Amino acid sequence: MEFSQDTNNSGTDKDTLYMLGGAALILFGAGLILSNPLVRRYFGQIGIANIAQAAMPDIDRYLKLRQM
């Protein structure tokens, strides 16, 4: 039994669509969670911005090494 090339492309396109749809749902859900005032207040107390600023030198160093 032979399958045509169109059948394989159709399956790949469907898988890609499912993957992108899932990523969109994850981003939408994260946006809904982060828009909640209680969550914003909690993250403000933890100091997420401080953690991100502390990680920036390491990220810069990683990107420079990767460019080599």
N, C-alpha and C positions, 0 to 999 in steps of 0.2 A: 504494500500500500504506500503510495507516494503522496507527500504533502507538497503543495506549491509554496513558493517563496512568500506569497501574499499571506498565507496562513501564519507563518512564523512572524512576519512583521506585525500582523494584527495582534498576536499575543504579546509581543514586546511593547507595542504601543499601549495596550491595555495595562500592562504591568507598570509602565512609566506613568500613566495617568493615575493609577491607584497610589503610587508612591508620592507623586506631587500633591494629590488630594489629601493624603495623610499628613504630609508636611504642612499644608495650608491649615488643616484642622488643628495641628499642634500649635502653630503660631497664633491662630485665633484664640485657642483656649488659654495660652500663656498671656495673651493680651487682656483677656477677660479677667484672669486671676490678678494680674499686676495692676489693673485699673481699680481694684477694690481698695478703698481707703484704709481698711484695717491691715491689709497686706503691705501697703505702702508705708504705713507707720511702723510695722514690724521690721521691714527691711531698712528703714531709716535708723532704727535703734541698733541693728546689727552693724551697720556701716558697710554695706556692699560696695559703695564707691571707694572706700579705703582699701578694700581687698583688691579691687580692679586696678587701682593706682599702684599697689605694691607688686602686682603681677606684670605690669607693663615692661619693666626692664628685662624680665625673663622672656617675654614674648618678642621683644625687639632683638634680643640676642639670638633666639631661635630662628627668626626670619633672616638675620644676617648670615647665620651658619647655613641655612638652607639655600641661599643665593650663591654660595661658593661652589 
